[in-house]
Amino acid sequence: MTTILNRTDNKRYRALRLIVLTVSLLSVSLWAISSVNIDATPSAADIRIAAVLQGDFDVKVSGYGRLKAKNQRMLTSQSQATVESISLYPGARVTKDTVILTLSDPQLEQELVNARLELGRQQAQAKEQIISHKSQLLEREAQIALLNSDLEIAQLRAEAERKLIDKGIVSILDYKRTQLDVRQLSQRVDIEQKRRTQLKAMQKERTNILQDLVIQYQANFQTIKKRHDRLTVRAGLDGVLQTLPVEIGQSVIAGSQLALVGSDQKLVAQLKVQHSQADQIAIGMLATVNTFGETVDAKVIRIESIVTDGRVMIELDLLGKLPANARPDLTVEGQILVKQIADTLYVEQPSNTQPYTTKNIFVAANNQKTAQLTSLEFGTVSGSQIQVVKGVQRGDKVIVSDMTQWRQQSTIELID
């Protein structure tokens, strides 16, 4: 009797275990089916849908970078000197005459004093020589005037004696002697005039030599003075003091950089663009630069040939009035217009798509309740938009979110 009861209990226990196992398997199956259904029906609120547009498509290449001064001036030391004082520091606005710092060079100061004294000595010698020349010329002029006076007296005497010869008052011998005096005096006047002319020529040559010497000493003085004046370091242009790599008391050698000044009203933008897109850019193309305060028109003026970290530097000249926040080293973004495609389809660039490729993209139905996986052929890209060559029409709704987890399905339902 006991054996029969034990057998009955065992059957009931096995039946109960079977029921529990069946319920568990059913629950797991229902959960799995539920999970599949959830994955197959993405929420419309969690995806991004963009409409296909049609019209003129501006192909732009985007980049980021900084504003730089169009005009820069490097200030260097002209001699070995010591930084005596600093008046301004980087970031200060300056004019061309603004003093940035002052240097000290005792040796240069002594050279300036010596050059000034030597120039003064040469100028004094030149003046003394000019005065001497004038004195010599006056002596020569006085001699000629005296001879001319004697000549005129001799000529008058000869004329008077000629009239008195016939009357026997003056002998022919005296008359001949007087005529000889006239000839001799006339020759002496001619000689003295020639000597005066030669003296003037010699004095002119000597004066020119002295003036050349004075000019040389003056040039030497001006050169040293210019070096001395540059001990007071001025900006040299209107703008902003950008760098100042020296300190008070520091010794600098000739050619050392003292400061860098850049213009703040004439700026350029240096953008870094993808190397793959840089080939589309040419000098003269129009662009826009966003200073994150305002947008300003620009033009491509330089394309750097060096590729750094997969990017190429493009330099843009800013056109028109600068934005109020524009300044050197300001971070900016820019877009360069490389071409315009007339009357074409374009859409916001879907996730994980590349230009000039064909890819399956979900396109929403008119009721936006379902989306069909559709093969789209893409063209060029511009900023966040891409050209659609084939696969959709104007007004179609394209899912641009990442839909990788639903790629195995050709149709998906969109739940609100």
Sequence and secondary structure as in RCSB ss.txt:
>XXXX:A:sequence
MTTILNRTDNKRYRALRLIVLTVSLLSVSLWAISSVNIDATPSAADIRIAAVLQGDFDVKVSGYGRLKAKNQRML
TSQSQATVESISLYPGARVTKDTVILTLSDPQLEQELVNARLELGRQQAQAKEQIISHKSQLLEREAQIALLNSD
LEIAQLRAEAERKLIDKGIVSILDYKRTQLDVRQLSQRVDIEQKRRTQLKAMQKERTNILQDLVIQYQANFQTIK
KRHDRLTVRAGLDGVLQTLPVEIGQSVIAGSQLALVGSDQKLVAQLKVQHSQADQIAIGMLATVNTFGETVDAKV
IRIESIVTDGRVMIELDLLGKLPANARPDLTVEGQILVKQIADTLYVEQPSNTQPYTTKNIFVAANNQKTAQLTS
LEFGTVSGSQIQVVKGVQRGDKVIVSDMTQWRQQSTIELID
>XXXX:A:secstr
 HHHHHHHHHHHHHHHHHHHHHHHHHHHHHHHHHHHHHHTS BGGGS EEE EEEEEEEEEEEEEEEEESSEEEE
E SSSEEEEEE   TT EE TT EEEEEE HHHHHHHHHHHHHHHHHHHHHHHHHHHHHHHHHHHHHHHHHHHHH
HHHHHHHHHHHHHHTTTTSS HHHHHHHHHHHHHHHHHHHHHHHHHHHHHHHHHHHHHHHHHHHHHHHHHHHHHH
HHHHTTEEE  SSEEEEE    TT EE TT EEEEEE SSSEEEEEEEEHHHHTT  TT EEEEE SS EEEEEE
EEEEEEEETTEEEEEEEE SS  TT  TT EEEEEEEEEEEEEEEEEE  TT  TT EEEEEEE TTSSEEEEEE
EEEEEEETTEEEEEES  TT EEE S  GGGTT SEEE B 
